[in-house]
Amino acid sequence: MAGEWGTPDESVWGKSRGLDPGRAPYPLIRHLLDAAAMALHLWDVFLSENQRVRIAEGMGLAGEWERARAVVGLCAGLHDIGKLSGFQFCSRRGSRYLSAALGGDRVGMSAERFGHDVAGLQSVREVLAGLGFAAEGELRAAQRLAEVVGGHHGRFHRVEDGIAAGFLGGAAWARQRSAHAAAVHEVLGAPEAPGVFRAPAAVLVTGVVILADWLVSQEDYLRRRQRGLEPVLADHFKRSQKDAPGLLAGAGLARVRLQRTGFAQAYGIQGEPNPLQRSVMEELRPAVGEGRRGGICLVTAAPGDGKSETALEAERVLSEAFGTQGYAFLLPTMATSDQMHGRVAAALLRQAGVEAGLTLVHSMAWLNSAYADEDLDAQSVLTCDEVGEGSGRAEADLRPQRWLRGPKRPLLAQFAVGTIDQALMAVLPVRHNALRLLALSGKTFIVDEAHAYDPYMQVLLGRLLNWLGAYGVPVVLLSATLPASVSDRLIKEYLQGAGHKTRALSRQTFPAPYPGWLYVDGDSGRATQISPARRREQAHARSMELGVVVEPVVHGSGGGARARLAVIERLLKPVSRAEGGTALVVCNTVGDAQETYLRLRERFDARSHEQSGSVQLLHARFPGDVREARTREVTQGLGRTGPRPLRRIVVATQVVEQSLDLDADIVISDLAPLSLLLQRAGRCWRHENHWARHGYPGGRGRPAWASGPQLVVLDPITGGGTAPRQWGEVYSEHLLATTSRTLAGIGGGNISIPGDVQDLVEAVHGDSEDFDWNTPGGSEARAWTAHRGKEMAERSMAGLLAVPRARSVSALHDLHNLPGEEDEWEVSSRLGADSVRLLCAYVHNDGRVTLDVEGEHLLPQAAADGKMSVSLVREVMRRTMAVRADWLKGADPDSIAPPKSWTQHPMLADLRVLHQPVQGGSAQPVKAGGKTLRLDKDLGLVRK
């Protein structure tokens, strides 16, 4: 491979740290060839057909896939070209091997610090010119390719910023950059520059480059190649191509083809699909037609109507039509994601998806019991972040990524279930947002509980849909209570990304049927709905008259018969009698839930939840392992398959509102915004139709006192009262007051499901600007103004933080156009109080600090290098919980500081540890933020 620029000098190193110190470092040219070979394999088997189409179109090479493939390979093959610079001197061991022709420039090239990604951005255009990429019409494409090279560490840089000329070295270094580039160019068949290279396509290519680099930078692989380098570079490249499939499969990213089965078999459901599901199976494919640029499908139905299975049937149709592989199923919370992960895993197994890559995607996913310790102890990825503000020049790992633990890899798997936050990071200016867009653009994108997101997250979701529309990604949105104004905005964002003009869209609306589905084609903008016949069938099949009783209550002390706890106790008396029954009591705050649980235990069953008492408690302030176990127990007790307990009262918070498959004989709820009350009511008689056809679990039917589904709302506002002050941190005063008035106006005390749902949602949550200003300055006016102001502020904040819409990006740096080096923890996908993860530890009289109050499990310590076994880290992290950061303000720093040995650990260093003194076998409260905190085994974290 010796051309006019000569042969690549293999004393130039690409990887050094973590490799065999007795051998020369891994040559840069070999690493570049490895990455190019992997990128070609990713094009062939990892990218979906849809992604290949979008990349080729973005290069002006529609129908010329081989040319586009070669350009992608070239981008990967040049990604580290910037290491031919002062970077070579950031490792003493690595620079020791440099040839005499290159090693003499150490002083001049080390005078100033720059990243090798920035060096690549600045130097690759000259290299490309030598390869013939700088012809008049191709200058823009060459510049875009340089941006891709500069962005391979996950952050795009300004082309205009420049670097010191001395960092790039003299003529010998320039010749070597050209020689390395020419060698890569040759093995790829000397690809020609594309005529254009549009930004959205370049973002996807950057994602491919990052992934290819990571896959071939795994420590074991590099050590193996280091031991036996092929004498000829062409042979090395062939070996790299041969190794690529194994590396991809080893990372859990290989693609599988499911054996599609019948509906009942696929989902383990008795009987036939309901009319909504059958409509999607039979009517969606004709609606899609010959669409070429994806489409967006909105599914609306009451809770418990099988929307999840409907979405997966829609995915079958859309993935086949648009050439996507797999799906991402995103939900509002970690708890709902954990539940859905189990359901999706079972569905994949029933479709011969044993080898399917399914991952759980949220910040604590690796703690889920679905992952074994050995699954988590995966390969380190050797990368180099040689320059940082205030750092030395020593070569350093970028916090070695664990494939299953790292936040970016799980989205790359063919099938992913997780929280919406992980997807929204794709449109925030954080590192590796390009990798997230690559991960999402190859799948069908499913968002459950689309109504559950505040205005801030709705704007981010809209921005993400805009990018997915640009990529022609099919999207499915699911909701039981989505206002028409919100669904309309989301659909229009998608269509704008697909190329539709804003002015034309402003004259259109996209009303969705309820129940039913609406499909809008990305290419034509044509809208198609569920057929009237199927819609009527679904409405009839799932019709329910929900009895609604509003109970005026008084919070706190006093109130007499209207005292909140007294009312709940009275309502639950039938459960305590011989017939028993099941009840769900949903509270707005954890404190209320803990207080309610204690009162009901005192009244109905002295045994605790852990002692298998009939009163159970579930909320978010339990340690992770306890919360997972309690969620499983509650779901089993009130689930579809049983066994159904004779008597069960579950006291819970908002954690039961979404995606938990629960059925209670009666639901009692604190007043909440109406859409959320409907969600909570969806846990009442949820499986009645199914059980009526197939029999009740264990043969135990409803108790006689439960003559019909009933929602009881505990309303502190009706009759002139006010909501508790602490509720203001959770819900808008305006929405609570509007809901209270709306409930008071329900005729006959019944809500027809599904007939009344959409009108009720619009009455409280719609975009109407109507307001009675006859009492200016009154409490209602103030509440309305505060509510609207908060919504506008949240939308504005999201608009400022989000990356531009796909078709508005000029330079790739637009995706990181905020100061600083933002990573996931610096830019939030949710607004609200910052949270930290808290570990509750126990301090015994003899000075021991343990993970348990009994004193049997000592708090583990990290080794001198900060490392700790995965099993020990997991043991610690599974006992943590998220709490508001401001709760710990004013606490004695020593009382919440983690052990000193944890300060270098990538996960443990950021924990807060509550050191609870143990006296008489019980944990004592710790003062923090003007209150006390104590972890109670039965109640969870108690704050008083």
VONU-977343 format. One record per residue (C-alpha): x negated, y negated, z; residue in three letters. Coordinates in pm, whole numbers, plus 50000, padded with zeros to 5 digits. Example, Ala and Ser with C-alpha at 12.3 -4.5 7.8 and 13.67 -1.06 7.14 Angstrom:
487705045050780ALA;486335010650714SER;
REM end
This chain:
500005000050000MET;497264975649905ALA;498584948049684GLY;497334913449601GLU;497484904749972TRP;495454934950079GLY;496244962650327THR;497974956250660PRO;495414955150941ASP;496544981951186GLU;494584966351470SER;497484941651492VAL;499664956651761TRP;503434957551784GLY;503984976852109LYS;501584980652398SER;503074981252745ARG;504505014352859GLY;502545034452602LEU;499585057852647ASP;496775035752781PRO;494175059852647GLY;495195052652288ARG;495275021552073ALA;498565002152092PRO;501275010051840TYR;500474991051517PRO;502834963251418LEU;503214975551059ILE;504365009451189ARG;506994993351410HIS;508234972051119LEU;508575003050901LEU;510385021351181ASP;512894992751213ALA;513434990850836ALA;514085028350815ALA;516535026551105MET;518374997050949ALA;518875016950629LEU;520285045850832HIS;522575022551022LEU;523875009550689TRP;524505044950567ASP;526235060450869VAL;526805035351150PHE;528355005950967LEU;531955010150863SER;532975006750502GLU;534604973850594ASN;531344960250740GLN;529364970150431ARG;531914952350215VAL;531764920350420ARG;527954919550425ILE;527704925650050ALA;530334898949980GLU;528504874850209GLY;525394879549998MET;527264874649674GLY;526664911449599LEU;530214925149596ALA;530064959849445GLY;526244960549465GLU;525884978749792TRP;522394992249724GLU;521004957149678ARG;522714945249996ALA;521424976050181ARG;517844968650080ALA;518104932350195VAL;519354944350535VAL;516384967950552GLY;514054939250465LEU;515474917450743CYS;514774945350993ALA;511364952350841GLY;510314916150889LEU;511904910351231HIS;508584910151423ASP;506504892451158ILE;506074864451412GLY;503854887351617LYS;501124879251366LEU;500374848451572SER;499124837851912GLY;501444864752045PHE;498604889751986GLN;496704874552277PHE;499504877652534CYS;498254912552623SER;494614916952713ARG;494764953952636ARG;496454948252304GLY;494164920152192SER;491094940952279ARG;491734962351972TYR;492014933451724LEU;489594934651433SER;486724909651422ALA;488424890551138ALA;491384882851362LEU;490074883851716GLY;487934852851690GLY;490854828351686ASP;491904834552048ARG;491214799652184VAL;492914779651909GLY;495924802651886MET;496464803952263SER;496524766552327ALA;500334764052321GLU;503084788752396ARG;505854799352158PHE;508024830052123GLY;507214854151845HIS;510854851551735ASP;510364814051680VAL;507034820951508ALA;508834844951275GLY;511504819051197LEU;508824793651102GLN;506494816650908SER;508704840750720VAL;509844816050455ARG;506274812150330GLU;505954849850327VAL;509224853350135LEU;508054827849879ALA;505114850749808GLY;507564879249752LEU;509514858749498GLY;512354848749731PHE;511944811549680ALA;513364807549332ALA;515524776849298GLU;518884793549362GLY;517534815649636GLU;516024790049871LEU;519124789850091ARG;519104827750114ALA;515464827750219ALA;516194802450490GLN;519094823550615ARG;516894854450626LEU;514414834250833ALA;517224825651076GLU;518014862751109VAL;514374870551185VAL;514294842451441GLY;517454855651607GLY;516374891551664HIS;515974886152040HIS;519614876752059GLY;519384838952038ARG;519264817851722PHE;516864788351707HIS;516744755351522ARG;514754756751203VAL;513864719951252GLU;512184724551590ASP;508924738551448GLY;505854751551628ILE;502214741651654ALA;500304751751340ALA;497484765451552GLY;499754792351699PHE;500064808751356LEU;496294810351303GLY;494284804450991GLY;494064819450644ALA;493234854550765ALA;496404855450970TRP;498474841750682ALA;497084869150455ARG;498024895450710GLN;501574882350738ARG;501854885350361SER;500234919850361ALA;502624932850628HIS;505644918150447ALA;504514931750112ALA;504124966850255ALA;507674966050390VAL;508974950850067HIS;507334978449863GLU;508735008250056VAL;512194992750021LEU;511904991849643GLY;511004954749615ALA;514524941149672PRO;515454908149512GLU;516834878949706ALA;520624875349708PRO;522104844749547GLY;523754834049872VAL;523674845250234PHE;526714832250418ARG;526614827550793ALA;529214853750902PRO;527424880650702ALA;524044869450841ALA;525414873151194VAL;526314909551126LEU;522904915950971VAL;521264901151281THR;523244925951489GLY;521944954551273VAL;518374941851315VAL;518694939751694ILE;520144974551715LEU;517554989351481ALA;514754973151685ASP;516144986852012TRP;516615022051878LEU;513035025351752VAL;511575008552063SER;512535036352302GLN;509565045952515GLU;509555083552453ASP;509855078952080TYR;506995054052061LEU;504755076152272ARG;505485105552043ARG;504705085751729ARG;501615070451892GLN;500145105251939ARG;500325114451571GLY;500265085651324LEU;500495095750959GLU;497405084650763PRO;499505069350482VAL;502125042550551LEU;504505056850292ALA;504465089950481ASP;505035071650807HIS;508135055250657PHE;509465088950540LYS;508985102950891ARG;510805072751036SER;513725079050801GLN;513805115450910LYS;513785105551280ASP;516525079451252ALA;519565102651278PRO;518265118451598GLY;517615084851761LEU;521105072651675LEU;522745104451802ALA;520595103852116GLY;521905069252195ALA;525495081852171GLY;526175060951862LEU;526655087851597ALA;530035087051422ARG;532515115751427VAL;535625122151223ARG;538655131351429LEU;540965159551333GLN;544235140451340ARG;546975160651506THR;550685156251558GLY;551965129451794PHE;552915151752087ALA;549685171552066GLN;547485140752031ALA;548805123852345TYR;549935153552552GLY;553515140752550ILE;556605162252553GLN;559145155752282GLY;559145133851975GLU;557845098351928PRO;560295071152024ASN;561835049251749PRO;559165022151789LEU;556365047451754GLN;558075064851463ARG;558535031651289SER;554805024551306VAL;554015059351180MET;556415056750885GLU;556795019650802GLU;553445003450877LEU;551525020050592ARG;553835006050321PRO;553624971950491ALA;549834972850469VAL;550054980550099GLY;546894972949906GLU;545614947350155GLY;541864941650133ARG;541014918250419ARG;542534934250725GLY;545694923350903GLY;547094916651246ILE;549884937051406CYS;551834925151710LEU;553724951851906VAL;556354939652152THR;558304961752390ALA;559264964252755ALA;556854980053007PRO;556915017752985GLY;557945018952619ASP;554785036752506GLY;552965006852356LYS;549545023052412SER;550435053152199GLU;552085029951947THR;548805010751921ALA;546805042451862LEU;549225053051588GLU;548825018451431ALA;545055023251453GLU;545325055451252ARG;547065036750973VAL;544895005650981LEU;541525023051010SER;542335044750711GLU;543535015050507ALA;540654991450588PHE;537705014750638GLY;537035008851006THR;535595035851233GLN;537085040551578GLY;538575013751797TYR;537994990452089ALA;540864991052340PHE;540624960052561LEU;542604952852879LEU;542784925253142PRO;541124941953442THR;538604968353542MET;541334988653713ALA;543514989953402THR;540444997953191SER;539515026953417ASP;543035041053382GLN;543115037153004MET;539675052852969HIS;541025085353108GLY;544035084852875ARG;541945077552566VAL;539365103952660ALA;542115130052681ALA;543575119052346ALA;540155121552176LEU;539555156252316LEU;542905167752178ARG;541765156051835GLN;538475175351841ALA;536605144651953GLY;534295163852187VAL;531255146552037GLU;532985112852004ALA;531155083852159GLY;533625069452412LEU;532445043652659THR;533955023452938LEU;533084986752899VAL;533114963853199HIS;530544950253442SER;530884979553683MET;531725006753427ALA;528635027053500TRP;529915032653853LEU;533035050353729ASN;533085087053824SER;533455095753455ALA;529695089953425TYR;527315114253590ALA;523985102353732ASP;522015120353462GLU;524025101853196ASP;522875069053341LEU;519175076553372ASP;518445070053007ALA;515625056452797GLN;513825024052862SER;513625001152562VAL;510234984652524LEU;510634948852415THR;508514918452474CYS;509624884552597ASP;506214869452611GLU;507134833152669VAL;509364818252936GLY;509544785053110GLU;506994785853390GLY;505964821553317SER;502524834853242GLY;501474848252906ARG;501464884353017ALA;503474908452806GLU;506664917252993ALA;509674939652949ASP;513074923352903LEU;514534941753202ARG;514444976853046PRO;517934983952917GLN;519705015353029ARG;521785025652731TRP;524875034352928LEU;524485007653191ARG;523584978752965GLY;526504955652887PRO;525934954752510LYS;525554991252410ARG;528975004352519PRO;530814982152271LEU;528674997451996LEU;530055032252057ALA;532685044351810GLN;535385043252075PHE;535325018052359ALA;537765010252638VAL;537104980552862GLY;537914945852981THR;538614917952737ILE;535764897852892ASP;533194919852721GLN;534684912152381ALA;535144874952448LEU;531394872052512MET;531064875652134ALA;532354840152087VAL;530474823852374LEU;526954809952328PRO;525234838652509VAL;522354860752404ARG;523264889352175HIS;526664875752075ASN;525734886951723ALA;525374922651851LEU;528824920952008ARG;530314908351680LEU;528624937251500LEU;530094961451753ALA;533624947951724LEU;533734942551348SER;533374979551269GLY;536434990551465LYS;540134984651486THR;540554959151764PHE;543334965752018ILE;544274941252294VAL;546694953452559ASP;548684930552789GLU;548094900952555ALA;550374880052778HIS;548074884053080ALA;545484858052982TYR;545404821953095ASP;545084792952845PRO;541284793352871TYR;541094830152774MET;543794825852508GLN;541604800352331VAL;538614823952346LEU;540774852752222LEU;541984830851937GLY;538404822151844ARG;537454858951845LEU;540464867151626LEU;539244840051388ASN;535914858151346TRP;537614891951317LEU;539874877251049GLY;536774865750859ALA;535434901250878TYR;538724917250769GLY;539014936651095VAL;542464951251164PRO;543864938951497VAL;546674952251719VAL;548084930351998LEU;550364945852261LEU;552654927452497SER;555834930652695ALA;556214893652774THR;554294872252523LEU;555754837552452PRO;556384831552081ALA;554184800452084SER;551164820752201VAL;551624849051951SER;552064823751672ASP;548784806251760ARG;546874838951776LEU;548174850851440ILE;547284817651278LYS;543754818751418GLU;543304852851257TYR;544654840850923LEU;542484809750930GLN;539454832250972GLY;540674852950677ALA;540564821750461GLY;544024806350484HIS;544194768450495LYS;545164751450819THR;547624728150649ARG;549524756750487ALA;549604776150816LEU;550984745951002SER;554154748550793ARG;554694785350882GLN;555844804351187THR;555554841351260PHE;558434851251489PRO;558074886251628ALA;561024909651687PRO;561644922652039TYR;561344951652071PRO;559414960351757GLY;556344951051559TRP;555234923851320LEU;552434929351069TYR;550774900050889VAL;548414907950601ASP;545074890150620GLY;544734886250245ASP;548194874250141SER;549604862250474GLY;552724882750403ARG;554674892150718ALA;556554925250759THR;558684936351052GLN;560044968451196ILE;563174978251009SER;566454966751169PRO;567605002651207ALA;564505013451398ARG;564644982151611ARG;568244989451710ARG;567325025551784GLU;564455014752012GLN;566594989052192ALA;569285015152250HIS;566905043152350ALA;565135021652608ARG;568025000152724SER;568284994653096MET;570354972253318GLU;567904959853579LEU;569624948453893GLY;568004916854028VAL;568544906154387VAL;567044873754514VAL;566364874054887GLU;565654839855042PRO;562724844455280VAL;560614824455523VAL;556884830455546HIS;554964829255870GLY;556374829456220SER;560044822956277GLY;562764826956020GLY;564774852356215GLY;566674875455982ALA;565184856655685ARG;561604862755793ALA;559804878955501ARG;558634909955689LEU;562064914755847ALA;563714913755505VAL;561244939255361ILE;561814962055661GLU;565594960055614ARG;565324967555241LEU;563184998255303LEU;565355014555570LYS;566935038555318PRO;563475052455238VAL;563005062555602SER;566155083855607ARG;566425120455522ALA;566735115655147GLU;563535095355134GLY;562565078954808GLY;559775057654665THR;559265020154685ALA;556694996054549LEU;556134963654741VAL;554084938654539VAL;552464909754727CYS;550844878554583ASN;547774878454808THR;545614904854972VAL;546254889455312GLY;550014892955264ASP;549544928955150ALA;547454937855454GLN;549974921855692GLU;552924938755518THR;551224972755523TYR;550524970555896LEU;554144961255970ARG;555534989655758LEU;553125014955909ARG;554245004056254GLU;557885008056152ARG;557875038855929PHE;554725060055972ASP;551915055656225ALA;549555075456004ARG;547185054955787SER;546735057655412HIS;543585078455467GLU;545535101555699GLN;547995108455413SER;550675086255564GLY;553775077755365SER;552785040855352VAL;549885033355117GLN;547855001755050LEU;546134991954724LEU;544384959454640HIS;541114946254497ALA;539234940654824ARG;538244976654885PHE;534764989954808PRO;534645003154452GLY;534675040054540ASP;537595035854782VAL;539585015254532ARG;539055041254258GLU;540195069254488ALA;543245049754610ARG;544255040554256THR;544115077254163ARG;546205087254467GLU;548855060654401VAL;549035069554031THR;549405106654107GLN;552135100554362GLY;554225077154145LEU;553175090453804GLY;555155108253536ARG;554025143753609THR;554195143653988GLY;554305160554229PRO;556845134954350ARG;556545127954725PRO;559655129754941LEU;558885095555084ARG;556345069854967ARG;555985032255014ILE;553125016154820VAL;552124981154925VAL;549994965054658ALA;548914932954489THR;548744923154121GLN;546514953454054VAL;549684973753980VAL;551184949253731GLU;549454961653419GLN;548774994853251SER;549275016053564LEU;551815043053487ASP;553945040953803LEU;557635048253870ASP;559375036954191ALA;563015039454294ASP;562965002654394ILE;560494974254343VAL;560264946054597ILE;558164916454491SER;557084882754615ASP;558224854754386LEU;555864852154086ALA;556044837053736PRO;558864854153552LEU;556714872553298SER;554844888953585LEU;558054897853767LEU;559154916053450LEU;555804934253448GLN;556304944553809ARG;559874955053734ALA;558424977353462GLY;557305000353744ARG;560945006253843CYS;562635037053695TRP;559875036853432ARG;560185073853346HIS;563935078153395GLU;564705085053029ASN;561895110553006HIS;562925128253325TRP;566585127953224ALA;565615148052915ARG;562885170353056HIS;563655172753428GLY;562315155253735TYR;558885166053869PRO;559395194254114GLY;563135191454060GLY;563375161954302ARG;565655135254157GLY;566445100054272ARG;567875095354622PRO;571565086554635ALA;570855051254761TRP;568975043754435ALA;572015041454207SER;570145021453945GLY;566865003253883PRO;566554973354114GLN;564084944754150LEU;564274925154474VAL;562554891254462VAL;561454875754790LEU;561934838954714ASP;560674812754962PRO;561744783854734ILE;565454789954690THR;567524770754941GLY;565074741854957GLY;561974760055084GLY;558414758754953THR;555904784654843ALA;553074793255084PRO;550084770855032ARG;547734799954956GLN;549864809654655TRP;548714777854482GLY;545344794454428GLU;547114821954235VAL;550164807454057TYR;551334773853928SER;553914756754151GLU;555804746453836HIS;556084782453708LEU;557244794954049LEU;559924768054077ALA;561094773453718THR;561264811053777THR;563264805654096SER;565814784153909ARG;565994808453619THR;566664838053848LEU;569404818554022ALA;571124813753687GLY;571204850453585ILE;574814860053539GLY;576054891253714GLY;572704897253882GLY;571474919053596ASN;568774916153331ILE;569334936453016SER;566114953452911ILE;565034947352637PRO;567804923652524GLY;567234895252770ASP;563454897252802VAL;562224873752529GLN;564744846252610ASP;563794847252978LEU;560084845752894VAL;560634815852665GLU;562734798252931ALA;559834798553176VAL;556674802052970HIS;557594787552632GLY;556104756252477ASP;559164734952536SER;558344699252634GLU;561834693852772ASP;561794681253129PHE;564304662753339ASP;562654629753421TRP;565674616153607ASN;563714619753931THR;560324605053839PRO;557684609854103GLY;559554639154259GLY;557904671854352SER;559134689054034GLU;557644661853815ALA;554344663853999ARG;554304701653964ALA;555094699853591TRP;552364673753533THR;549814694153729ALA;550714725753537HIS;550464709453194ARG;547294691253289GLY;545644723453404LYS;546634741153082GLU;545214713052868MET;541994712253071ALA;541534749853035GLU;542104748752660ARG;539684719652624SER;537014737052829MET;537284768652619ALA;537164748252298GLY;533964731252411LEU;532234763552513LEU;533284786852231ALA;531174790951919VAL;532574774351603PRO;535144792051388ARG;533574816551145ALA;533984795150835ARG;532674763951011SER;529214777651088VAL;526454761050891SER;523204770551063ALA;523164802051277LEU;521944780751566HIS;525564768451585ASP;526234800751777LEU;523904789152055HIS;524364751952034ASN;524274745652409LEU;521184737252615PRO;519434764352811GLY;519014801752770GLU;522594812252841GLU;523154848552926ASP;526314866353033GLU;526184853553389TRP;525754817053284GLU;528814812653062VAL;532044827553193SER;534854843052992SER;537224834753278ARG;537844802153460LEU;538184801053836GLY;536094804154146ALA;532704820754094ASP;532474855454241SER;529664876054386VAL;529384912754467ARG;529434919754837LEU;528124950755014LEU;529394956055366CYS;526604971755573ALA;526494981355940TYR;523884970956198VAL;523544994956490HIS;522234988656840ASN;518925005656761ASP;518344982156465GLY;519255006756192ARG;521164992755894VAL;523445018055727THR;526015020955450LEU;528575036555684ASP;529895027456025VAL;529045062156156GLU;525355055056088GLY;524645085755876GLU;523485068855551HIS;520635044455586LEU;520565013855362LEU;518145025555088PRO;514965006255016GLN;513385000854675ALA;509825010854594ALA;507064984754580ALA;507724978954210ASP;511424972654277GLY;512555005754130LYS;515125029154285MET;516685061454166SER;519945058453976VAL;521765079554234SER;520735056154517LEU;521615024854319VAL;524955040054240ARG;525515048954606GLU;524985012454695VAL;526884996654407MET;529935018954441ARG;530425004554788ARG;530464968454667THR;533394946054581MET;533864912354414ALA;534624882954644VAL;534754845554594ARG;531314830054628ALA;532634800854833ASP;533714825055106TRP;530054829155199LEU;529204792255212LYS;527924782155552GLY;527074817955648ALA;523744824555815ASP;521484833355517PRO;519944862555707ASP;523414877055771SER;524164880755398ILE;520704885055239ALA;519834918055065PRO;516724937055178PRO;513474921455058LYS;512614952854864SER;515674946854644TRP;514614912354523THR;513014925754203GLN;515744950854120HIS;517894939853822PRO;521204949053989MET;520604948854362LEU;518804915354380ALA;522014895454327ASP;524074913354589LEU;525224897154911ARG;525054920355211VAL;527414914655503LEU;525534926955810HIS;528324937856045GLN;527294945756405PRO;528634979056530VAL;530004980156883GLN;531825009657028GLY;531885026656689GLY;533654997456519SER;532404969956288ALA;532594934956432GLN;533584904056229PRO;530884881856079VAL;531374844156056LYS;531244830355702ALA;532684799255540GLY;534624788555850GLY;536334822655879LYS;535334858055969THR;534864888155742LEU;535114924555843ARG;535494956455641LEU;538284977455785ASP;538425013455665LYS;542215012255639ASP;542854976055536LEU;539794968055322GLY;537964935055364LEU;539804913755621VAL;539294876055614ARG;540664855555903LYS;
REM end
